């Protein structure tokens, strides 16, 4: 909670954008003008500028800054600071839009802004975590993961303990922290390889949440190296600490399966709900060999034990639904449609039962 007594009015000219802002893509040059131009072109800044021009800067939501080398670095509120700077001088960026110039021309210069100054980033990071990771103004998943790493680097001890410390700082769970940091380590390998030349894939278009969800499946995690299978147990490798534990070839394969589109416009895995099937395929040598050899995910999945698990899940779900329908049927009027559906269900039940019975081999036949 920020108290009014902590707020200082500081000259706008003394406030600087944060080069370490987790939301900045890594390919954006760490220069004030470049960052200002990026924010102006990607965040609908004109709407915010117009709101400030008409209503003034809302003092109840001050910027948050740290003092580094006699400079005030704004770690919370870079977009608002950018809006004010362009209101004061739209020519801070190359080729400002006509709308930006018009809004700036209708507003008097803003000399000072309300700022809360902290001694160090370490004292600001937990506040940002509550606000942008578990709070009401949440960042995109990749920005969150980068921010979690900032917190992680402030901790010490064994990795498992460090995940817990970060989770406590921002009100999250340690397994969520680990999963995000694992995905960040994998993402950075993808970025280092220039996204494997996949058309249209870059830092801003990649669906980081899909990558994070994929690695939540231990079978996929084992495949890329963020976990190791040891008998029936699965042990974690903590690639955010030791990126060499990752399999670069497997990461390339996974990236192609998740993000490279074929002639039909679909990726090899398809929708994210198919990640469970991918995990089952990777857990079966026979299925994995078929999939990596060019077979479809559906075909490879049928070769895995995952198809048996999915079959039983369908049966249990059908059983539960039929039990509910049985409890309602006494109160339902006659319906030809309902009778047709019931007959189709009966037909399917007979087919499943006969097929399973035919697969059974009596001991006498051996």
VEXDREN-2710 file (C-alpha; in Angstrom, 1 decimal):
% VEXDREN-2710
k/r/px/py/pz
1/UNK/0.0/0.0/0.0
2/UNK/1.4/3.4/-1.0
3/UNK/0.9/6.2/1.5
4/UNK/0.4/9.8/0.4
5/UNK/3.4/10.8/2.5
6/UNK/5.6/8.7/0.2
7/UNK/4.6/10.5/-3.0
8/UNK/7.0/13.2/-4.4
9/UNK/6.4/15.6/-7.3
10/UNK/9.4/15.1/-9.6
11/UNK/10.2/17.0/-12.8
12/UNK/9.2/15.0/-15.9
13/UNK/12.7/15.7/-17.5
14/UNK/14.3/13.8/-14.6
15/UNK/12.3/10.6/-15.2
16/UNK/13.6/7.9/-17.4
17/UNK/12.1/4.8/-19.0
18/UNK/13.2/1.4/-17.7
19/UNK/15.5/-0.5/-20.0
20/UNK/14.9/-3.7/-18.0
21/UNK/11.1/-3.5/-18.4
22/UNK/10.0/-7.2/-18.7
23/UNK/7.4/-6.2/-21.3
24/UNK/10.1/-5.0/-23.8
25/UNK/10.9/-7.5/-26.6
26/UNK/14.6/-8.4/-26.5
27/UNK/15.1/-7.0/-30.1
28/UNK/14.1/-3.4/-29.0
29/UNK/17.3/-1.4/-28.6
30/UNK/17.8/-0.2/-25.0
31/UNK/17.7/3.5/-25.8
32/UNK/15.1/6.0/-24.6
33/UNK/14.0/7.1/-28.0
34/UNK/13.7/3.5/-29.3
35/UNK/11.7/2.4/-26.3
36/UNK/9.4/5.4/-26.5
37/UNK/8.8/4.8/-30.1
38/UNK/8.0/1.1/-29.4
39/UNK/5.5/2.0/-26.7
40/UNK/3.9/4.6/-28.9
41/UNK/3.4/2.2/-31.8
42/UNK/2.2/-0.9/-29.9
43/UNK/0.1/0.2/-26.9
44/UNK/-2.7/2.5/-28.3
45/UNK/-0.9/5.4/-26.5
46/UNK/-3.1/8.0/-28.2
47/UNK/-6.1/7.0/-26.0
48/UNK/-4.1/7.4/-22.8
49/UNK/-2.7/10.7/-24.0
50/UNK/-6.2/12.1/-24.7
51/UNK/-7.4/11.0/-21.3
52/UNK/-4.5/12.8/-19.6
53/UNK/-4.9/15.9/-21.8
54/UNK/-8.6/16.1/-20.9
55/UNK/-8.5/15.1/-17.2
56/UNK/-5.0/15.6/-16.1
57/UNK/-2.6/13.0/-14.6
58/UNK/-4.4/10.9/-12.0
59/UNK/-2.5/11.6/-8.7
60/UNK/-4.0/8.5/-7.0
61/UNK/-1.9/6.2/-9.1
62/UNK/1.7/7.6/-8.9
63/UNK/4.7/6.3/-10.9
64/UNK/7.1/4.1/-9.0
65/UNK/10.8/4.8/-9.5
66/UNK/14.2/3.8/-8.2
67/UNK/17.2/6.1/-8.2
68/UNK/20.2/4.7/-10.1
69/UNK/23.3/6.8/-10.7
70/UNK/21.4/10.0/-9.9
71/UNK/18.7/9.1/-12.4
72/UNK/15.1/8.3/-11.6
73/UNK/14.3/5.0/-13.4
74/UNK/10.5/4.5/-13.7
75/UNK/9.9/0.7/-13.0
76/UNK/6.1/1.0/-12.8
77/UNK/4.3/3.4/-15.2
78/UNK/6.4/3.5/-18.3
79/UNK/3.4/3.8/-20.6
80/UNK/2.0/6.7/-18.6
81/UNK/5.4/8.4/-18.6
82/UNK/5.6/7.9/-22.3
83/UNK/2.2/9.5/-22.8
84/UNK/3.2/12.6/-20.8
85/UNK/6.5/12.9/-22.6
86/UNK/4.8/12.9/-26.0
87/UNK/2.2/15.3/-24.8
88/UNK/5.1/17.6/-23.8
89/UNK/7.0/17.0/-27.0
90/UNK/5.6/14.7/-29.7
91/UNK/8.9/15.0/-31.6
92/UNK/10.6/12.8/-29.1
93/UNK/9.8/10.0/-31.6
94/UNK/10.4/9.9/-35.3
95/UNK/7.3/10.7/-37.4
96/UNK/4.7/11.1/-34.7
97/UNK/1.2/10.5/-36.0
98/UNK/-1.1/13.4/-36.8
99/UNK/-3.3/12.4/-33.9
100/UNK/-0.5/12.4/-31.4
101/UNK/0.5/16.0/-32.6
102/UNK/-3.1/17.2/-32.4
103/UNK/-3.6/15.8/-28.8
104/UNK/-0.2/17.3/-27.8
105/UNK/-1.2/20.7/-29.2
106/UNK/-4.4/20.7/-27.1
107/UNK/-2.6/20.2/-23.8
108/UNK/-0.5/22.4/-21.6
109/UNK/2.9/21.1/-20.7
110/UNK/3.0/18.9/-17.7
111/UNK/6.0/19.8/-15.6
112/UNK/5.9/17.3/-12.7
113/UNK/4.5/13.9/-12.0
114/UNK/3.6/12.1/-8.7
115/UNK/6.3/9.5/-8.0
116/UNK/7.1/7.0/-5.2
117/UNK/10.8/6.6/-5.0
118/UNK/12.3/3.3/-3.7
119/UNK/15.9/2.7/-2.7
120/UNK/16.3/-0.3/-5.0
121/UNK/14.6/-2.6/-7.5
122/UNK/14.5/-5.3/-4.8
123/UNK/12.1/-3.3/-2.8
124/UNK/9.8/-2.7/-5.8
125/UNK/9.7/-6.1/-7.4
126/UNK/7.3/-7.8/-4.9
127/UNK/4.8/-4.9/-5.4
128/UNK/5.0/-5.3/-9.1
129/UNK/4.5/-9.0/-8.7
130/UNK/1.2/-8.6/-6.9
131/UNK/0.1/-6.0/-9.4
132/UNK/1.0/-7.6/-12.7
133/UNK/1.2/-11.4/-12.1
134/UNK/-1.5/-12.2/-9.6
135/UNK/-3.3/-8.8/-9.5
136/UNK/-5.7/-6.8/-11.7
137/UNK/-3.3/-5.5/-14.3
138/UNK/-1.7/-8.7/-15.4
139/UNK/1.1/-8.8/-18.0
140/UNK/1.3/-11.3/-20.9
141/UNK/2.8/-14.7/-19.9
142/UNK/6.3/-14.0/-21.4
143/UNK/6.6/-10.7/-19.5
144/UNK/5.5/-12.5/-16.3
145/UNK/8.1/-15.1/-16.8
146/UNK/10.9/-12.6/-17.3
147/UNK/9.8/-10.7/-14.2
148/UNK/9.7/-14.0/-12.2
149/UNK/13.4/-14.5/-13.2
150/UNK/14.2/-11.0/-11.8
151/UNK/12.8/-12.2/-8.5
152/UNK/14.4/-15.6/-8.8
153/UNK/17.8/-13.9/-9.2
154/UNK/17.3/-12.1/-5.9
155/UNK/17.0/-15.4/-4.0
156/UNK/19.5/-18.0/-3.0
157/UNK/19.6/-21.6/-1.9
158/UNK/18.5/-24.8/-3.8
159/UNK/16.2/-24.2/-6.8
160/UNK/13.1/-25.8/-5.2
161/UNK/13.5/-23.4/-2.2
162/UNK/14.0/-20.4/-4.5
163/UNK/10.8/-21.2/-6.4
164/UNK/9.0/-21.2/-3.1
165/UNK/10.5/-17.8/-2.1
166/UNK/9.4/-16.2/-5.4
167/UNK/5.9/-17.7/-5.0
168/UNK/5.7/-16.2/-1.5
169/UNK/6.7/-12.8/-2.8
170/UNK/3.9/-12.5/-5.3
171/UNK/1.2/-14.7/-3.9
172/UNK/1.6/-17.6/-6.3
173/UNK/2.5/-21.3/-6.2
174/UNK/6.0/-22.7/-6.5
175/UNK/5.0/-25.2/-9.2
176/UNK/3.6/-22.3/-11.3
177/UNK/6.9/-20.4/-10.8
178/UNK/9.0/-23.4/-11.9
179/UNK/6.8/-24.1/-15.0
180/UNK/7.1/-20.5/-16.1
181/UNK/10.9/-20.4/-15.6
182/UNK/11.3/-23.7/-17.4
183/UNK/9.3/-22.3/-20.3
184/UNK/11.4/-19.2/-20.3
185/UNK/14.6/-21.2/-20.5
186/UNK/13.2/-23.2/-23.5
187/UNK/11.9/-20.0/-25.1
188/UNK/15.3/-18.4/-24.9
189/UNK/16.8/-21.3/-26.8
190/UNK/14.1/-20.9/-29.4
191/UNK/14.9/-17.2/-29.7
192/UNK/18.7/-17.9/-29.9
193/UNK/18.0/-20.1/-32.9
194/UNK/16.0/-17.3/-34.5
195/UNK/12.7/-19.3/-34.1
196/UNK/14.1/-22.0/-36.4
197/UNK/13.1/-19.9/-39.4
198/UNK/9.4/-20.5/-38.8
199/UNK/7.5/-17.9/-40.9
200/UNK/5.6/-15.3/-38.9
201/UNK/7.0/-16.6/-35.6
202/UNK/8.8/-14.1/-33.3
203/UNK/8.8/-12.8/-29.8
204/UNK/5.5/-10.9/-30.2
205/UNK/3.5/-13.6/-32.0
206/UNK/4.7/-16.7/-30.2
207/UNK/2.0/-18.2/-27.8
208/UNK/4.2/-18.5/-24.7
209/UNK/1.3/-19.9/-22.7
210/UNK/1.2/-22.9/-25.1
211/UNK/4.8/-23.6/-24.4
212/UNK/4.3/-23.3/-20.7
213/UNK/1.3/-25.6/-20.8
214/UNK/3.2/-28.2/-22.8
215/UNK/6.0/-28.3/-20.2
216/UNK/3.5/-28.8/-17.4
217/UNK/3.2/-32.4/-18.9
218/UNK/6.0/-34.3/-17.4
219/UNK/6.3/-36.5/-20.5
220/UNK/7.0/-33.4/-22.7
221/UNK/9.3/-32.0/-20.0
222/UNK/11.3/-35.2/-20.0
223/UNK/11.5/-35.0/-23.8
224/UNK/13.0/-31.5/-23.9
225/UNK/15.2/-32.0/-20.8
226/UNK/13.5/-29.9/-18.1
227/UNK/12.9/-33.2/-16.3
228/UNK/14.6/-36.6/-16.1
229/UNK/12.8/-39.9/-15.9
230/UNK/14.4/-42.2/-13.2
231/UNK/12.5/-45.4/-13.1
232/UNK/8.9/-44.5/-12.0
233/UNK/10.1/-41.2/-10.6
234/UNK/10.5/-37.9/-12.5
235/UNK/13.2/-35.5/-11.3
236/UNK/13.5/-31.8/-12.2
237/UNK/16.6/-30.4/-13.9
238/UNK/16.0/-26.6/-13.3
239/UNK/17.1/-25.3/-16.7
240/UNK/16.7/-21.7/-15.5
241/UNK/19.8/-22.4/-13.5
242/UNK/21.4/-25.0/-15.8
243/UNK/20.3/-24.4/-19.4
244/UNK/22.7/-27.1/-20.6
245/UNK/20.3/-29.7/-19.2
246/UNK/18.0/-29.0/-22.2
247/UNK/18.0/-31.0/-25.4
248/UNK/18.4/-28.5/-28.2
249/UNK/17.3/-31.0/-30.9
250/UNK/14.1/-31.9/-28.9
251/UNK/13.3/-28.2/-28.4
252/UNK/13.6/-27.7/-32.2
253/UNK/11.3/-30.6/-32.8
254/UNK/8.7/-29.4/-30.2
255/UNK/8.8/-25.8/-31.6
256/UNK/8.1/-27.2/-35.1
257/UNK/5.3/-29.3/-33.9
258/UNK/3.7/-26.5/-31.9
259/UNK/4.2/-23.5/-34.2
260/UNK/5.1/-24.5/-37.8
261/UNK/2.0/-24.6/-40.0
262/UNK/1.6/-27.0/-42.9
263/UNK/-0.1/-26.4/-46.2
264/UNK/-3.5/-26.8/-44.5
265/UNK/-2.7/-23.9/-42.2
266/UNK/-2.5/-26.2/-39.2
267/UNK/0.4/-27.2/-36.9
268/UNK/1.3/-30.8/-36.4
269/UNK/-0.1/-30.8/-32.8
270/UNK/-3.1/-28.6/-33.6
271/UNK/-5.1/-27.2/-30.7
272/UNK/-3.5/-27.0/-27.2
273/UNK/-6.0/-29.6/-25.9
274/UNK/-3.9/-32.1/-28.0
275/UNK/-0.9/-31.6/-25.8
276/UNK/-2.0/-34.5/-23.5
277/UNK/-2.0/-36.7/-26.6
278/UNK/1.5/-35.5/-27.5
279/UNK/2.7/-36.4/-24.0
280/UNK/1.4/-39.9/-24.4
281/UNK/3.1/-40.2/-27.8
282/UNK/6.4/-39.1/-26.5
283/UNK/6.1/-41.6/-23.6
284/UNK/5.9/-44.5/-26.0
285/UNK/8.9/-45.4/-28.1
286/UNK/6.8/-47.0/-30.8
287/UNK/4.4/-44.0/-31.0
288/UNK/7.2/-41.5/-30.8
289/UNK/9.1/-43.2/-33.7
290/UNK/6.0/-43.1/-35.8
291/UNK/5.2/-39.5/-35.1
292/UNK/8.8/-38.3/-35.7
293/UNK/8.8/-40.3/-38.9
294/UNK/5.9/-38.3/-40.3
295/UNK/2.7/-40.0/-38.9
296/UNK/-0.1/-37.8/-37.7
297/UNK/-0.6/-37.2/-34.0
298/UNK/-3.9/-39.1/-34.1
299/UNK/-2.2/-42.2/-35.7
300/UNK/0.7/-42.1/-33.3
301/UNK/-1.6/-41.7/-30.3
302/UNK/-3.4/-44.9/-31.2
303/UNK/0.0/-46.7/-30.9
304/UNK/0.5/-45.4/-27.4
305/UNK/-0.9/-46.5/-24.1
306/UNK/-2.6/-43.1/-23.9
307/UNK/-5.3/-44.3/-26.3
308/UNK/-6.2/-47.0/-23.7
309/UNK/-6.4/-44.3/-21.0
310/UNK/-8.5/-42.1/-23.2
311/UNK/-10.8/-45.0/-24.0
312/UNK/-11.5/-45.7/-20.3
313/UNK/-12.0/-42.0/-19.7
314/UNK/-14.7/-41.9/-22.4
315/UNK/-16.4/-45.0/-20.9
316/UNK/-16.4/-43.6/-17.4
317/UNK/-17.8/-40.3/-18.7
318/UNK/-20.5/-42.1/-20.7
319/UNK/-21.4/-44.2/-17.6
320/UNK/-21.8/-41.1/-15.5
321/UNK/-23.9/-39.3/-18.1
322/UNK/-26.1/-42.4/-18.6
323/UNK/-26.6/-42.7/-14.9
324/UNK/-27.8/-39.1/-14.7
325/UNK/-30.1/-39.7/-17.7
326/UNK/-31.5/-42.8/-16.0
327/UNK/-32.5/-40.7/-13.0
328/UNK/-34.5/-38.3/-15.2
329/UNK/-36.2/-40.6/-17.6
330/UNK/-39.2/-41.3/-15.4
331/UNK/-40.2/-37.6/-15.5
332/UNK/-39.6/-37.1/-19.3
333/UNK/-42.4/-37.3/-21.9
334/UNK/-42.1/-39.6/-24.8
335/UNK/-39.8/-38.3/-27.5
336/UNK/-39.0/-40.0/-30.9
337/UNK/-35.7/-38.1/-30.9
338/UNK/-34.8/-39.4/-27.4
339/UNK/-35.7/-43.0/-28.4
340/UNK/-33.5/-42.8/-31.5
341/UNK/-30.6/-41.6/-29.4
342/UNK/-31.2/-44.3/-26.9
343/UNK/-31.2/-46.9/-29.6
344/UNK/-27.9/-45.5/-31.1
345/UNK/-26.4/-45.7/-27.6
346/UNK/-27.5/-49.3/-27.2
347/UNK/-26.0/-50.1/-30.6
348/UNK/-22.6/-48.6/-29.6
349/UNK/-22.7/-50.4/-26.3
350/UNK/-23.2/-53.7/-28.0
351/UNK/-20.4/-53.0/-30.5
352/UNK/-17.9/-52.0/-27.7
353/UNK/-18.9/-55.1/-25.7
354/UNK/-18.6/-57.5/-28.6
355/UNK/-15.3/-56.1/-29.7
356/UNK/-13.8/-56.4/-26.2
357/UNK/-15.2/-59.9/-25.8
358/UNK/-13.6/-61.0/-29.1
359/UNK/-10.2/-59.7/-27.8
360/UNK/-10.4/-61.9/-24.7
361/UNK/-8.4/-65.2/-25.1
362/UNK/-9.4/-68.1/-22.8
363/UNK/-6.6/-69.9/-21.0
364/UNK/-7.6/-73.2/-22.7
365/UNK/-6.5/-71.8/-26.1
366/UNK/-2.9/-71.6/-25.0
END
